Amino acid sequence: MQSFTLKVLGGPLPNLAEAIVGGAIRGSWWGHPKGKEIFRTARAISENPDVLVCKLVEGKITYVHRRLWPALIKIASRFQKEQLAKIWDEHTRSGAHQSRREPFPKWVPSEVMKEAEALSVAEAEKILSSWLALGRSA
């Protein structure tokens, strides 16, 4: 599974909204004819317990599949803790959205932490090599 960002248009990683519409989006994806489809898809991905939603790339919503978590945790010192915080939106009783966050490493399941401890830094770098290469070229 690839990791996607939601809002970075033309950025270094695949963009979820652009993947859904099959091309570049000018302006906000909210105004795109497939905006509701983008929203439903992003919400479904965000609700998947095997997907970390954080702001890892350029401060934008980033989706990271669970199979990448041990490697990401192994090299966590390369990131700011805010980048690795789990984020989500909740609806309040009034219907408003409230952004929530769980700090890193509090959200990390113990079995994933053990997997991270068992990895070497070199193994983690290999698993995340395409991300790390993008980060250097961006």
C-alpha positions in Angstrom: 0.0 0.0 0.0 1.3 3.4 -0.9 1.1 6.3 1.5 -0.8 9.3 0.3 -1.1 12.9 1.3 -4.5 14.6 0.9 -3.7 18.2 0.4 -0.3 18.6 -1.1 -1.0 19.5 -4.7 2.0 18.7 -6.9 4.0 17.6 -3.9 6.5 14.8 -3.7 4.1 12.0 -2.7 1.0 10.8 -4.4 -2.0 13.0 -3.6 -5.2 11.1 -2.6 -7.6 13.7 -4.2 -5.7 13.7 -7.5 -5.6 9.9 -7.5 -9.4 9.8 -7.1 -10.1 12.3 -9.9 -7.3 10.9 -12.1 -5.4 14.1 -12.6 -4.4 17.5 -11.3 -6.9 19.6 -9.3 -6.9 23.4 -9.7 -7.9 25.2 -6.5 -9.5 23.4 -3.6 -10.6 19.8 -4.0 -13.8 20.7 -2.1 -15.0 22.6 -5.2 -14.2 19.8 -7.6 -17.2 17.8 -9.1 -15.8 14.7 -7.3 -15.4 16.6 -4.0 -17.9 14.5 -2.2 -16.3 11.3 -3.4 -12.9 12.6 -2.3 -14.4 13.4 1.2 -16.1 10.0 1.5 -12.9 8.2 0.5 -10.7 10.2 2.8 -13.1 9.6 5.7 -13.2 5.9 5.0 -9.4 5.7 4.9 -9.2 7.8 8.1 -11.6 5.4 9.9 -9.5 2.4 9.1 -7.6 1.2 12.2 -4.7 0.1 10.1 -4.1 3.7 8.8 -2.3 6.4 10.8 -3.5 9.8 9.9 -0.9 12.4 10.7 0.8 15.5 9.3 4.1 13.9 8.4 4.6 15.6 5.0 4.8 19.4 4.7 2.3 19.7 7.6 -0.5 18.2 5.4 -2.7 15.2 6.1 -0.7 12.0 5.4 -2.0 8.4 5.5 0.5 5.8 6.6 -0.4 2.1 6.5 0.3 0.0 9.6 2.9 -2.2 7.8 5.1 0.9 7.7 4.6 1.9 11.3 7.5 -0.1 12.8 10.0 1.4 10.4 8.6 4.9 10.9 8.8 4.5 14.7 12.4 3.2 14.4 13.5 6.5 12.8 11.1 8.7 14.7 13.9 10.8 16.0 14.2 12.3 12.4 10.8 13.9 12.8 9.2 16.3 15.1 6.8 14.7 17.6 3.9 16.8 16.2 4.5 15.2 12.7 3.9 11.7 14.2 0.8 12.6 16.3 -2.3 10.7 15.3 -5.0 13.2 14.3 -8.7 12.9 13.6 -11.9 15.0 13.5 -14.9 14.5 15.8 -18.3 16.0 15.5 -19.5 17.9 18.5 -23.1 17.8 19.7 -23.6 21.2 17.9 -22.5 19.6 14.6 -19.2 21.4 14.5 -15.9 19.6 13.7 -13.3 19.4 16.5 -9.8 18.4 15.6 -8.3 15.8 18.0 -4.8 14.4 18.4 -3.1 11.7 20.3 0.6 12.4 20.7 3.4 10.1 19.6 4.2 7.5 20.9 1.0 7.2 23.0 -1.0 5.9 20.0 1.5 3.2 19.1 0.3 -0.3 19.9 2.7 -2.3 22.1 3.1 -5.0 19.4 4.1 -2.4 16.8 6.6 -0.9 19.3 8.2 -4.3 19.7 8.4 -4.7 16.0 10.2 -1.3 15.8 12.6 -2.3 18.5 13.5 -5.5 16.5 14.3 -3.5 13.4 17.7 -2.0 12.7 17.9 1.5 11.5 19.2 0.2 8.1 16.2 -2.1 7.8 13.8 0.8 8.6 15.6 3.0 6.1 15.2 0.3 3.4 11.5 -0.1 4.2 11.0 3.7 3.9 13.6 4.2 1.2 11.2 5.7 -1.3 9.9 8.2 1.3 13.3 9.2 2.4 14.5 9.7 -1.2 11.5 11.9 -1.8 12.2 13.9 1.3 15.8 14.6 0.1 14.7 15.7 -3.3 11.8 17.9 -2.2 
